[in-house]
Amino acid sequence: MLKNTIITAMFAAIAGLVFALAPAAQATVYLNIGNAGNAADSGEGWGAVDYEYEIGKYEVSANEWNASGIVTTNAPHWTGNQPAAKQSWHQAARYANWLTSGDENTGYYSVDGSGNATKSALTHQEYFDANGSVYFIPNRNESYKAAYYDPNKSGGAGYWDYAVGSDTKPTAIMSGTGSGAVYNDGVTVPTGPADVDNAGGVSPYGAMAMNGNVDEWVEDWQHNHGVWSHVKGSWNGNNFSGGDFDWRGKTTDTLAQGGVRMGRIVPEPSSIALLLVGLGLPFVMRRKRR
């Protein structure tokens, strides 16, 4: 009886440790962005990242956002599986904290008493090395690489003009999963953006709607404009050009037409498995020696 109790307690402790190490639950799919050390796009100057990370295949949906309990600046325009919208940059940062720790005030971003967030002085990789897991708003280089870089591009690794693995402007669509993009150019203006998993073509890494659908926050501060930057979406506009990351930015208060896509660095499943083996093996060996 005592042995069974000890075994049960041991596995409960291991389960608790795994829970503590695991990041907060997130329904979206994450894509590995490898090829660390790639060169920047010679034309735009962005895209160089010297570490591996993951990025959301989809924009954060309203359902996912609502699960965090973080209230948006205003009531979102859209619901369900459409993109979460009308959150401030600070709220997006607190959402990343919530994914990291289950607490919107604890994570990569420091949060003051007014709810305003400040990013860590550490890089995303450095924070992961120190803490074991991190979710974040992708910065310009991480976003640009996930959208335009193709390690298998014909003629050698490089960048496409559009985030659908093409140098040809994608066809404007209202929704769908083909090679088009959700924006208004000769199509009827939709009543809102498409569902996050039905929002057009994907980048070479597999990220959907990195052109089109909604604007997305990025992490970087735009010093010459005094605002946080965002990625150009324009689901309801037709000003759509290749490599168009609108670095002019938006204020931190709200991004009325857009939302956010999350990035993360988390332990590989094999790392957790090795930890379990390391914790459990000594106990098993002691039992056998008896």
N, C-alpha and C positions, 0 to 999 in steps of 0.2 A: 504493500500500500504506500509506504514511504517513498519507494523508488518511483512509483507511478506519479506521485505528487511532485517529486523533484523533476521528472521528465516533463510533466505538464507545465511546471513553472518555467523550466528552461525554454521550451518552445514559445511560451507566452512572452518571455523576455525578448527572444529573437524576433518574434512578430512585431513587438513594440519598437524594436530598433529599426527594423525594415520600414515601418510606418514613419518613424522619425526621419529616416534618410530620404524617403521618397518625396518628390515634390507634390504639391497640392493637385488634386484631380483636375484634369482639363480634357474636355471632350474632343477638341480638335486634333487633327493629325499633325505631327511634327516631321519635318523633312531634314535630313542631315545635309548640311552644306560643308562639304569637305574641300579637298584641294587647297589646304592651307598654304599661305605664302604666295598666292597668285598675284600677278601684276595688276595695277589699276588700269582702267580704261584710259587709253592715251588721249582720247578726245574729251572726256568729261572729267577725268582725274579722280574718279571714285571707283570703289570695288575691291581694293586690296585689303585682304584680311589674313592675318598670320596665324589663325587658330581655327579649329573646327567648331561649329555651333549648329544649332537647329533653328528653323523658323517655321511658323505656322503655315500649313498648306493653305489655310483659309483665313480671312479676316475674322476677328472675334465676333461671334453672333450675339444678338440681344439676349437669347436664352442663356448663353455662357456668362455674359456680363451680369445678368440679373441674379445668377446663382451666387455671386460674390457679395451681394448686398450693398455694394458701393453705389451711392445715388449719383446719377448724372447731373450736370449743371442744370439742364432742363429735361423735361420728359422726352425720351427718344422719339424721333420721327417714326421709327420702324420697330417691329417686334418679331418674335419667333426666331427663325433661322436667317433673317435679314441681318445686316451688320449692326452692331451696337453703335449708337451715334450720340452726338451732342455731349460727349464727355470732354473735360479739359485734359490738357497734358498731364496735370498733376493727378487727376483721377486715373488716367491710364497708367501712370507710374505706381499708384497705390494698388491697382489691379495686378500689376506684375508682382508686387510684394506679396499680395494675397496668394497668388499662385506659388510663390516660393515658400512661404511659411504658414499660410492659412490666416495671416494677420496683415491687414493692409498697411500697418505701420512698421513692419519688420521685413527687411529684405535689402535689395540693392539700393533702394532709394530711401534717404532720410526724410522723415515727415515732421513738420513743425506743428504747433498747436492749432494753426489755421488750416491744416490739411495740405499745405504747399509742400511739394517734394523737391529734393535735390539729389542728383545722381552721385553715386560713390566716386571717389577719386581713383578707385581701382578700375582696371579694365574688366570687362565681363569675364574673361578668362582668369584674371587674377582673383576676382571675387569667388569664382567657382573653386579655384585651387585652395582658397582659405576656408570656404564654407561648405563645399560639397555639392551645391546645387544653386542655380540662379535662373530666374525668369526676368526678362527685360524688354523694354521698347527697343527694337533694332535701331542701331545708329545708321548714318548715311551709307557707310561702306558695306555694312552687313545687308542692308536693304538692297543696295544697288547690285551687289554680287548675286544675291538670291534671285533678282529679277532678270539680269541681263547676261551674266557670265555663263559660258558654256565650255566646260573642260574638254568636250568631245566635238567641238565645232570643226567642220571640214576645213582643212588647211592649218589646223592648230588651234589650241585653246584661245578664246577671245570673247568679245562682247557682241551681242546682237543690238540692233536699233530699238527693237520692241520686245517687251517682256513675254512674248509667246514664241521665242526661238525663231525670230524672223526679222529681216530688214524691210519687210513690206508692211505697211500700216494695216492693222487688223480690221476686219469688217465690223461695223457697229451693230450690236445686237441688244435685245432687251434682256435675254437670259440664255442659258445653254452652256454646254461643256465642249464646244468645238474650239476653233482657233480664233474666234472673234473676241471682241472686248465690249463691255457694257458701257456705252456712252452714246450721246445723241449726235448723230451725223447722218441725216437722211432717214432716221427711224423715228417713230412716235416716242415722245418723251414719256418714259414709264412713270408710274405713280410713286415709285421708290426704287432703290437699288435691288438687284437680284439677290436671292438667297446666297449665302456665302459659298455653298458647294455647287452652285449653278450659275457661276458668274464669269463664264468665258474661258479663254485659253490659259495654259499654264506655262511657266518659265521652264528652261531646260532642267532645273532642279525639281520641278513639279509644283511650284507655288502658283495658285490660281489668283487671277485678277490683280496682278501687280501693276498692270495698266488697266484703268477702267474701274467701274463700280463705285467705290468711295475713296475719298482722301484718307490717308493713314498718317498718324503721327510717327515721326522718327525722333530719336533721342537728342539730337544735336541742337545746341543753341546757335541761333543765327545772329552773330554779334552786330553786323551792320544794319540789321532791322530790329534788333532787340526782342526777338520772338523765337519760339521753338519752331522747328521746321516740320514740314509734312510732305508726304508723297502725293503726287497728283493723281486723282481718280477721275473726276468729272463724269459721273454717270448721267448727269443732266446737262452736260455741256459738250460742245464739239471742238473746243480748243485742245486738240490732242496731237502731240508730236512725239517723235521717237526720242527715247531717253529722257522723257519729260518728268523729272523729279522736281517739283516746284519748290526750290529751296528758298523762295521768298518768305515762306512760313506763314503761320497764323498766330494769333495771340494765344496765350496759355488758357484763356477763359473758356473757350468753346471751339469746337470744330463742327459747325452745324451740319455740313454735308458729309461728314466722314466718321471714321472710327480708328481702329488700331489693329495691328497684327503683332503677335507676340514672338519673341525669340527666347531661346533658352540654351543652357548647358547643364546637363544632368548626368549622373553616373550611368555608365553602361550596365545593362542587366547582368553581364558576366561579373562585374565588380561586386554586385550585391551577392551573387551566388558564391563567390570566393569568400566573402565575409561570413556567410552562413556556414560554409564548410569549416572555416577557421574557428568559429565559435563552437560548433557542434562536435568536431573531431576529438578534441581533448577529452570531452566528457565520455564519448564512446570508448576511447582507448582506456580510460580509467576503469570503466565497467568490465572490459574484456580482461584486464589484468587481474581482476578479482576472481 
